Amino acid sequence: MKLKLALISILTISGIISSQNEQNDYKMIQSECDSLLLNQEIQAISLGVITNGKVYKFHVGKLSTGETPNDNTLYEIASLTKTFTGTLLAQAILEKKATIDDDIRKHLSENFANLEFNQKPITFRHLVTHTSGLPRIFPDSPGLFENPDWDNLPYEINKLQAGFRKSQFFEELHKVALDTVPGFKFSYSNVGANLLGYCLENMYDKPFEELLSEHILKPLQMKKTSITISSDEDKKLVAIGLNPNGMVMPSRAEKEMKAEGGLFSTLDDMIKYMEFQLDAENEVIKISHQELLNGKYGDFENGLFWQIFKNGENPTKIFQNGGAYGTSSWLTIIPESKVGVIILTNVSGPTIHQKLNATANKIIERLE
């Protein structure tokens, strides 16, 4: 009887300590949310944290509608979409439909003799690490990004890309002239991500949107995540994007190829995705997070559209951000510690990602 009472006491004390720890974590994260909102440019955020098997989520501030974001608020997650595309490639590699060092032309329907330099072809390794040498966007307009007017740039890009079709994409691809060996230098390329999306379609003989649904969205029950917002009801749920000057920014133009940044999602769905990416035992995740730069940049590595920071004896940090014309997102995971932070906001600008990253890092440091 005494032993039984002792065990009950231990369990009760353990439960109290656990509850206190959870309350402390909640207050700390709430404090970091409040601190982030002290930045004048950032008016509203949705933030989710996973730690010790517990999920914390916060919607704070006011959107341009005057309402606080909620579980139904849709954010344009922009380049975080690329990590979904990379996950699909990992699935294809697991199924032996491709290898990371395949010449991408094996998976294209046309002949592209131009997608090599000095007989060195572009591979999937190059596409997912932005070292392919392909242009930033199609139609190729490098002058667009030289000393741009940030207030007007989104509208100029949308004018170029509205209704852009696959047939036009491949017309542009035939014009590409690489100026160095693939893998030699970093050059951010939405073109490369869209090309990977097309290769995946060829591997599976299915549309990219169907692949997303089949391999990621349905299994994870990400019911509110989609690559197209079609209904008027859903359009009302999309957070109106702003730039740092408070100007309303458009969503990206509708076009056929969206593997580089077409997804809209909610905080709840992105927490599910974050939990999936924290599963270091999952073979697809192992492939997604493999280090592809072979130590070229020291502690900094790339996975399949993931950035990876190895910090000595500390757990490896895996992260990525997404920036649309008027939204920003940041996702950091520490698979070894089973800790993750996702932050979504309806503003985009030159310093926003730095601030989201700093907040994610503070939360992680205080949790570990």
C-alpha positions in Angstrom: 0.0 0.0 0.0 2.8 2.4 0.9 4.6 1.6 -2.4 1.3 2.3 -4.3 0.9 5.6 -2.5 4.5 6.5 -3.2 4.1 5.8 -6.9 0.9 7.9 -7.0 2.8 10.8 -5.4 5.6 10.5 -7.9 3.2 10.5 -10.8 1.3 13.5 -9.4 4.5 15.5 -8.8 5.7 14.5 -12.3 2.4 15.7 -13.8 2.6 19.0 -11.9 6.1 19.6 -13.1 5.1 18.8 -16.7 2.2 21.1 -16.5 4.4 23.9 -15.1 6.9 23.4 -17.9 4.2 23.5 -20.5 2.9 26.8 -19.0 6.4 28.2 -19.0 6.9 27.2 -22.6 3.6 28.8 -23.6 4.4 32.1 -21.9 7.9 32.2 -23.4 6.5 31.6 -26.9 3.8 34.2 -26.3 6.4 36.7 -25.3 8.4 36.1 -28.5 5.3 36.6 -30.5 4.6 39.9 -28.8 8.3 40.9 -29.3 8.0 40.1 -33.0 5.0 42.4 -33.3 7.0 45.3 -31.9 8.5 45.6 -35.4 6.5 48.3 -37.2 6.3 46.3 -40.5 4.8 43.2 -39.0 1.2 43.6 -38.0 0.0 40.0 -37.7 1.5 36.5 -37.4 0.5 32.9 -37.1 3.1 30.8 -35.3 3.3 27.1 -34.4 5.8 25.2 -32.3 6.4 21.5 -31.7 8.4 20.5 -28.7 8.3 17.4 -26.4 5.4 16.0 -28.4 3.4 19.1 -27.5 2.0 21.6 -30.1 1.7 25.3 -29.3 0.0 27.7 -31.8 -0.6 31.4 -31.8 -2.6 33.9 -34.0 -1.7 37.4 -32.9 -2.0 40.9 -34.3 -4.4 42.3 -36.9 -4.6 41.6 -40.6 -5.4 44.4 -43.0 -9.1 43.5 -42.6 -8.8 44.5 -38.9 -9.3 40.9 -37.9 -6.9 38.6 -36.0 -5.7 35.6 -38.2 -7.2 32.3 -37.2 -7.1 28.6 -38.1 -8.8 29.2 -41.4 -6.5 32.0 -42.6 -4.7 31.0 -45.8 -1.2 32.2 -46.4 0.7 32.1 -49.7 3.8 30.1 -48.5 5.7 30.8 -51.7 9.1 29.0 -51.8 8.3 26.7 -48.9 6.5 25.0 -51.8 9.9 24.0 -53.1 10.4 21.7 -50.1 7.2 19.9 -51.1 8.6 19.5 -54.6 11.9 18.2 -53.1 9.9 15.7 -50.9 8.3 14.4 -54.1 11.7 13.9 -55.7 12.8 12.1 -52.5 9.8 9.8 -53.0 10.7 9.2 -56.6 14.3 8.4 -55.5 13.0 6.0 -52.9 10.9 4.2 -55.5 14.0 4.1 -57.8 12.3 6.2 -60.5 15.4 8.5 -60.4 18.7 9.2 -58.7 19.9 12.5 -57.3 22.6 12.6 -60.0 20.5 11.8 -63.0 21.0 13.9 -66.0 17.6 15.7 -66.0 17.2 15.2 -69.7 16.5 11.5 -69.1 13.1 12.7 -67.8 12.3 15.3 -70.4 10.2 14.8 -73.6 12.3 16.9 -75.9 16.0 17.1 -76.8 17.9 19.8 -74.9 21.6 19.7 -76.0 22.0 23.1 -74.3 21.4 21.8 -70.8 25.1 21.0 -70.2 28.4 22.8 -70.2 31.6 21.2 -71.3 29.8 17.9 -71.4 28.7 18.2 -67.8 24.8 18.0 -67.6 22.4 19.5 -65.2 21.3 16.9 -62.6 18.6 16.9 -59.9 21.4 17.7 -57.4 21.9 21.0 -59.2 18.2 21.8 -59.4 17.5 21.3 -55.7 20.6 23.3 -54.6 20.1 26.2 -57.0 23.4 25.5 -58.8 22.0 24.5 -62.2 22.9 27.8 -63.9 19.3 28.2 -65.1 17.7 31.7 -65.0 15.8 33.0 -62.0 12.4 33.2 -63.9 10.9 32.7 -67.3 10.5 34.8 -69.4 14.2 35.5 -68.6 14.4 39.1 -67.6 17.6 39.7 -65.5 17.3 43.5 -65.8 14.0 43.3 -63.9 15.9 42.6 -60.7 18.6 45.3 -61.1 17.8 48.2 -58.8 14.1 47.4 -58.9 11.2 49.6 -57.7 10.0 47.2 -55.0 6.5 48.8 -54.9 6.0 48.0 -58.6 8.2 44.9 -59.1 5.4 42.4 -58.2 3.1 43.9 -60.8 5.8 43.8 -63.4 6.6 40.1 -62.7 2.9 39.2 -62.8 2.5 41.0 -66.1 5.2 38.9 -67.5 4.0 35.6 -66.1 0.2 35.8 -66.1 -1.1 32.8 -68.1 2.4 31.6 -68.8 2.0 28.1 -70.3 4.2 25.0 -70.3 4.7 25.3 -74.0 6.2 28.8 -73.5 8.3 27.5 -70.6 10.0 25.0 -73.0 10.4 27.6 -75.7 12.4 29.6 -73.1 14.3 26.5 -71.9 15.6 25.9 -75.5 17.1 29.4 -75.4 19.2 28.9 -72.2 22.9 29.1 -72.7 24.8 27.9 -69.6 28.0 30.0 -68.8 29.7 27.6 -66.4 29.7 24.0 -65.2 26.5 23.0 -63.3 27.2 22.8 -59.6 30.0 25.4 -59.7 28.0 28.5 -58.4 24.8 29.3 -56.6 22.2 31.2 -58.6 18.6 31.1 -57.3 16.3 29.6 -59.9 12.5 29.3 -59.8 12.9 27.8 -63.3 14.9 24.9 -61.9 12.1 24.1 -59.4 9.4 24.2 -62.1 11.6 22.0 -64.3 11.8 19.5 -61.5 8.0 19.6 -61.2 7.7 18.7 -64.9 10.3 15.9 -64.6 8.2 14.4 -61.7 5.1 14.6 -63.9 6.9 12.6 -66.5 8.2 10.0 -64.0 4.7 9.3 -62.6 2.6 10.2 -65.7 0.5 12.4 -63.4 -0.1 16.2 -63.0 2.1 17.9 -60.3 -1.0 18.8 -58.3 -2.2 15.2 -58.2 1.3 14.1 -57.0 1.2 16.6 -54.2 -2.2 15.4 -53.1 -1.4 11.7 -53.4 2.0 11.7 -51.6 1.8 14.6 -49.1 -1.5 16.4 -48.7 -3.9 13.5 -48.3 -1.6 11.3 -46.2 -1.0 14.2 -43.8 -4.6 15.3 -43.9 -3.6 18.8 -45.0 -7.2 19.5 -46.1 -6.8 23.3 -46.4 -3.6 23.3 -48.5 -3.9 23.7 -52.2 -2.0 25.0 -55.2 -5.0 26.8 -56.6 -7.5 29.0 -54.8 -10.7 28.7 -56.9 -13.8 29.3 -54.8 -14.9 32.8 -53.8 -15.2 31.5 -50.2 -11.6 30.4 -50.0 -10.4 33.6 -51.7 -11.9 35.5 -48.8 -9.7 33.5 -46.4 -6.4 34.5 -48.1 -4.4 36.9 -46.0 -4.1 40.2 -48.0 -0.3 40.7 -48.5 1.5 43.9 -47.8 5.0 45.3 -48.4 6.9 47.2 -45.6 5.3 50.5 -46.7 1.9 49.0 -46.0 0.9 48.9 -49.7 -1.3 46.0 -50.7 0.5 43.5 -52.8 -1.0 41.0 -55.3 -0.8 37.2 -55.1 1.4 35.6 -57.7 -0.1 35.4 -61.2 -1.9 32.3 -62.3 0.3 30.2 -64.6 0.6 26.5 -65.5 3.8 25.6 -63.7 3.8 26.2 -59.9 6.3 23.8 -58.4 8.4 26.7 -57.3 5.9 28.5 -55.2 2.2 28.0 -55.7 0.9 26.6 -52.4 -1.5 28.3 -50.0 -1.8 26.8 -46.6 -2.9 27.4 -43.0 -1.0 27.3 -39.7 -2.6 23.9 -38.7 -1.7 22.3 -42.0 1.9 23.6 -41.8 2.2 22.2 -38.3 1.2 18.8 -39.8 3.9 19.2 -42.5 6.5 20.3 -39.9 5.7 17.2 -37.8 6.2 15.0 -40.9 9.6 16.7 -41.6 10.6 16.0 -38.0 10.3 12.2 -38.5 14.0 11.4 -39.0 13.2 7.7 -39.3 11.1 8.2 -42.4 13.0 7.1 -45.5 11.6 9.9 -47.6 12.6 12.5 -45.0 16.1 11.0 -44.8 16.5 11.5 -48.5 15.0 15.0 -48.4 17.5 16.1 -45.7 20.6 14.5 -47.2 23.6 16.8 -47.5 24.3 17.5 -51.2 27.1 20.1 -51.2 29.8 17.6 -49.9 31.2 20.2 -47.4 31.9 22.8 -50.0 30.7 25.6 -47.7 31.8 24.2 -44.4 29.0 24.0 -41.8 26.4 25.1 -44.4 24.7 22.4 -46.5 21.7 21.9 -48.8 19.2 19.2 -48.8 16.4 18.8 -51.4 15.4 22.5 -51.3 16.3 22.7 -47.6 19.1 24.7 -46.0 21.1 22.9 -43.4 23.3 24.3 -40.7 25.7 22.0 -38.8 26.9 23.6 -35.6 29.6 21.5 -34.1 28.3 19.2 -31.4 24.9 21.0 -31.4 22.0 19.3 -33.2 21.7 20.1 -36.9 19.3 22.8 -37.9 17.2 22.4 -41.1 15.3 25.4 -42.3 13.7 27.2 -45.3 11.8 30.3 -45.9 9.2 31.5 -48.4 8.6 35.0 -49.7 5.8 36.1 -51.9 5.1 39.7 -52.9 3.2 40.3 -49.7 3.7 37.3 -47.4 6.7 35.7 -45.6 7.1 32.4 -43.9 9.9 30.7 -42.0 10.2 27.0 -41.0 13.0 25.7 -38.8 13.2 22.1 -37.6 15.7 20.2 -35.3 15.0 16.5 -36.0 17.4 15.3 -33.3 15.5 17.3 -30.7 12.1 16.9 -32.2 11.6 20.7 -32.1 10.1 22.8 -34.9 8.9 26.4 -35.4 6.8 27.7 -38.3 6.0 31.4 -38.6 3.6 32.9 -41.2 2.9 36.6 -41.8 1.2 38.8 -44.4 4.1 41.1 -45.1 7.2 40.8 -47.2 10.3 42.9 -47.4 14.1 42.9 -47.3 14.4 42.4 -43.5 11.3 40.4 -42.7 12.9 36.9 -43.1 15.8 38.0 -40.8 13.3 38.9 -38.1 11.3 35.7 -38.5 14.5 33.7 -38.4 15.7 35.5 -35.2 12.4 34.7 -33.5 12.5 31.1 -34.5 16.1 30.8 -33.2 15.2 32.4 -29.8 12.3 30.1 -29.3 14.4 27.0 -30.2 17.3 28.1 -27.9 15.0 28.6 -25.0 13.3 25.2 -25.5 16.5 23.1 -25.8 
